[in-house]
Amino acid sequence: MIPKLQLREGIAQSETLAEEFDRMQKLIDALNSKAIPEGIAAAIMQQLEPLNRLEIPAPQHAAKLKETRGAILKLVEKQLKLVPQKHHQKLWMALGISALGIPFGIVFALTLKNFAFLGLGMPIGIGMGIAVGTKLDEQAKAEGRQLDLE
């Protein structure tokens, strides 16, 4: 079981810090709802330990919370194959634009001999990427590998 972060004074004063603190608490709750092996839970607790120190100023604390949250998500994705909701959709949308959309646009532009059609491939890439990502997200949810956070 991963312990929650200690509530600091001054969190309510900074909207960014309050949002990042809330996101981290939601991540901890989502991880606690899954069966996390002791070794990975210990690694996560080790990453969370510096966040409970009071000597970090508020602006740096928000940045540190965001950085630690990303590192924890990367760790659980790599080790346990756990992903947040819409993770694959966001990833594949970007891949669809770059790997599929731009080449399709170049093909359209060269075929029609008008480079105004270069941007035509991007919506095609976005659509294909979202379709693939949604399918992978549904598969992750069916296998119980999806965290209850976005």
C-alpha positions in Angstrom: 0.0 0.0 0.0 1.4 3.3 -1.1 0.9 6.1 1.5 -0.7 9.4 0.5 1.3 12.6 0.4 1.3 14.8 3.5 -0.9 17.9 3.0 1.3 21.0 3.1 0.4 24.5 4.2 0.0 26.9 1.4 -1.3 24.4 -1.2 -4.6 26.3 -1.5 -2.7 29.5 -2.3 -1.3 28.2 -5.5 -3.8 26.8 -8.0 -1.1 25.0 -10.0 0.3 23.3 -6.9 -3.2 22.3 -5.7 -4.0 20.8 -9.1 -0.7 18.8 -9.2 -1.2 17.7 -5.6 -4.7 16.4 -6.5 -3.4 14.6 -9.6 -0.7 12.9 -7.5 -3.3 11.8 -4.9 -5.5 10.4 -7.6 -2.6 8.5 -9.0 -1.8 7.0 -5.6 -5.4 6.0 -5.1 -5.5 4.4 -8.6 -2.3 2.5 -7.9 -3.6 1.4 -4.5 -6.7 -0.1 -6.1 -4.5 -2.4 -8.2 -2.2 -5.2 -7.0 1.2 -3.7 -7.0 4.2 -5.9 -6.2 6.2 -4.9 -3.1 9.4 -4.0 -5.0 7.6 -1.6 -7.3 5.6 -0.1 -4.4 8.9 0.4 -2.6 10.3 2.2 -5.6 7.3 4.4 -5.9 7.4 5.3 -2.1 11.1 6.1 -2.5 10.2 8.6 -5.3 7.4 10.1 -3.2 9.5 10.5 -0.1 11.2 13.8 -1.1 7.8 15.3 -1.9 6.9 15.2 1.8 9.8 17.4 2.8 8.8 21.0 3.7 11.9 22.7 2.5 10.7 22.7 -1.2 9.3 26.1 -2.2 5.8 26.1 -3.7 6.6 26.8 -7.4 9.3 24.1 -7.4 7.1 21.7 -5.5 4.5 21.8 -8.3 7.1 21.1 -10.9 8.6 18.3 -8.8 5.1 16.8 -8.3 4.5 16.8 -12.1 8.0 15.3 -12.8 7.5 12.5 -10.1 4.0 11.7 -11.4 5.4 11.2 -14.9 8.2 9.0 -13.6 5.8 6.9 -11.6 3.5 6.5 -14.6 6.4 5.5 -16.8 7.6 3.0 -14.2 4.2 1.2 -13.9 3.7 1.3 -17.6 7.0 -0.4 -18.2 7.0 -2.8 -15.3 3.3 -3.7 -14.9 1.8 -2.6 -18.2 -0.6 -0.3 -16.4 -1.7 2.8 -18.3 -4.1 5.7 -17.6 -7.3 6.0 -19.6 -6.9 7.3 -23.2 -3.1 6.7 -23.0 -2.9 4.7 -26.2 -5.4 7.1 -27.9 -3.2 10.1 -27.2 0.0 8.3 -28.2 -1.4 6.9 -31.4 -3.0 10.1 -32.5 0.4 11.7 -32.5 1.9 8.7 -34.3 -0.9 8.8 -36.8 -0.2 12.4 -37.7 3.5 11.9 -38.1 3.8 8.4 -39.4 0.7 8.2 -41.6 -0.8 11.7 -42.1 2.3 13.5 -43.4 3.2 10.7 -45.9 -0.4 10.5 -47.1 -0.3 14.3 -47.5 2.9 14.2 -49.5 1.4 11.4 -51.8 -1.7 13.6 -52.4 0.3 16.7 -53.1 2.7 14.9 -55.5 -0.2 13.0 -57.2 -2.3 16.1 -57.7 0.8 18.3 -58.4 -0.6 20.8 -55.9 1.0 21.2 -52.5 -2.1 22.8 -51.2 -3.3 19.2 -50.6 -0.3 18.5 -48.3 -2.5 19.1 -45.2 -5.1 16.7 -46.4 -3.3 13.7 -45.0 -3.2 14.9 -41.4 -6.9 14.3 -40.7 -6.6 10.9 -42.2 -3.6 10.2 -39.9 -5.5 11.6 -36.9 -8.5 9.4 -37.6 -6.4 6.2 -38.1 -4.3 7.0 -35.0 -7.4 7.5 -32.8 -9.0 4.3 -34.1 -5.9 2.2 -33.3 -5.4 3.9 -29.9 -9.0 3.5 -28.9 -8.8 -0.2 -29.8 -5.7 -0.6 -27.6 -7.3 1.3 -24.8 -10.3 -1.0 -24.9 -8.0 -4.0 -24.9 -6.1 -2.7 -21.9 -9.4 -2.1 -20.0 -10.6 -5.6 -20.8 -7.4 -7.0 -19.5 -7.6 -4.9 -16.3 -4.4 -2.9 -17.1 -6.1 0.5 -17.1 -5.7 2.9 -14.2 -8.8 4.8 -13.1 -7.4 8.2 -14.0 -7.0 10.2 -17.2 
